[in-house]
């Protein structure tokens, strides 16, 4: 099994920054073979893709909403990924989820991820 735990969420003013972390653990987790990603879900909306990263550090983003403002990274020695969020906007308010899948290549579809964290709330005030 794989466990994921997010941290770093909170309340921030528009224009501010936050850094989310997601620590992975478990017997079957492998930082060298499993892609990881960040998704978010606002009240009344579907869960949406934010960013993903493969074990070698290759990344992809939801271009329209976060490109140029958010940066995903990973530290395989700590089994941890990060999401640096800058220039935050009120529309970034959501619960942010970390996910991983038993594939090297990332996916932008939440249905293709095998394990999920409980989420961390990010609230951006105007």
C-alpha positions as CSV (number, residue, x, y, z in Angstrom):
1,X,0.0,0.0,0.0
2,X,0.9,3.7,-0.4
3,X,0.2,6.5,1.9
4,X,0.3,10.2,0.9
5,X,0.1,13.1,3.3
6,X,-0.2,16.7,2.2
7,X,0.9,19.8,4.2
8,X,1.4,23.5,3.8
9,X,-2.0,24.7,3.0
10,X,-3.6,27.7,4.7
11,X,-5.0,31.2,4.3
12,X,-3.1,33.7,2.2
13,X,-3.9,37.1,0.6
14,X,-4.1,37.4,-3.2
15,X,-0.7,37.8,-4.7
16,X,0.9,35.8,-1.9
17,X,2.7,32.4,-2.0
18,X,2.4,29.0,-0.4
19,X,4.4,25.8,-0.7
20,X,2.6,22.5,-0.5
21,X,4.4,19.3,0.4
22,X,3.3,15.7,-0.1
23,X,5.2,12.9,1.6
24,X,4.8,9.3,0.3
25,X,5.3,6.2,2.3
26,X,4.5,2.5,2.2
27,X,6.0,-0.8,1.1
28,X,4.9,-0.5,-2.5
29,X,5.9,3.1,-3.2
30,X,8.8,3.6,-5.4
31,X,10.1,7.1,-6.2
32,X,12.0,5.8,-9.2
33,X,9.0,4.4,-11.0
34,X,5.9,6.2,-9.9
35,X,4.7,9.5,-11.3
36,X,3.0,12.0,-8.9
37,X,0.7,14.8,-9.3
38,X,-1.3,17.6,-7.8
39,X,-5.0,18.1,-8.3
40,X,-7.5,20.6,-6.7
41,X,-11.2,20.7,-6.0
42,X,-13.2,23.8,-5.3
43,X,-16.7,23.6,-3.7
44,X,-19.3,22.5,-6.2
45,X,-16.7,21.7,-8.9
46,X,-15.0,18.6,-10.2
47,X,-11.5,17.7,-9.2
48,X,-9.1,19.2,-11.7
49,X,-5.5,18.6,-12.7
50,X,-2.9,21.1,-11.6
51,X,0.6,19.6,-12.3
52,X,2.4,16.3,-12.5
53,X,6.0,15.1,-12.4
54,X,7.7,11.8,-13.4
55,X,10.5,10.2,-11.4
56,X,13.2,11.9,-13.5
57,X,11.7,15.3,-12.9
58,X,9.8,15.8,-16.2
59,X,6.8,18.1,-15.5
60,X,3.5,19.1,-17.0
61,X,1.0,21.7,-15.9
62,X,-2.5,22.8,-16.5
63,X,-1.4,25.6,-18.8
64,X,-4.4,27.8,-18.6
65,X,-4.8,28.1,-14.9
66,X,-1.3,27.8,-13.3
67,X,1.5,27.9,-15.9
68,X,4.1,30.4,-14.9
69,X,2.8,30.7,-11.3
70,X,3.0,27.2,-9.9
71,X,6.1,24.9,-9.9
72,X,6.1,21.2,-9.1
73,X,9.2,19.5,-8.0
74,X,10.2,16.3,-6.2
75,X,12.9,15.1,-3.9
76,X,13.2,11.3,-4.4
77,X,15.5,10.9,-1.4
78,X,12.7,12.1,0.8
79,X,9.8,10.5,-1.2
80,X,8.3,14.0,-1.3
81,X,6.9,16.3,-4.0
82,X,6.2,20.0,-3.7
83,X,4.0,22.6,-5.2
84,X,5.3,26.2,-5.1
85,X,2.4,28.5,-5.7
86,X,3.1,32.2,-6.4
87,X,0.9,35.1,-7.4
88,X,-2.1,33.3,-5.8
89,X,-5.5,34.4,-6.9
90,X,-8.9,33.9,-5.2
91,X,-9.8,31.4,-7.9
92,X,-7.0,29.2,-6.7
93,X,-9.0,28.5,-3.5
94,X,-9.6,24.8,-3.2
95,X,-8.6,21.6,-1.5
96,X,-5.4,20.5,-3.0
97,X,-4.7,16.7,-3.3
98,X,-1.6,14.8,-4.0
99,X,-1.8,11.6,-6.0
100,X,0.5,8.9,-7.4
101,X,0.2,6.2,-9.9
102,X,1.9,2.9,-10.7
103,X,3.3,4.2,-13.9
104,X,6.4,6.2,-14.9
105,X,4.5,8.6,-17.2
106,X,2.2,11.2,-15.6
107,X,-1.4,11.6,-16.4
108,X,-3.7,14.6,-16.3
109,X,-6.8,12.4,-15.5
110,X,-7.6,11.9,-11.8
111,X,-9.1,8.5,-12.7
112,X,-5.7,7.2,-13.7
113,X,-4.1,7.7,-10.3
114,X,-4.0,4.9,-7.8
115,X,-3.4,6.5,-4.5
116,X,-4.6,9.8,-3.0
117,X,-3.8,11.9,0.1
118,X,-6.6,13.4,2.2
119,X,-6.0,16.9,0.9
120,X,-5.0,20.3,2.3
121,X,-7.1,23.4,2.1
122,X,-5.8,26.5,0.3
123,X,-7.8,29.7,0.7
124,X,-6.8,32.9,-1.1
125,X,-8.6,36.1,0.1
126,X,-9.1,39.1,-2.2
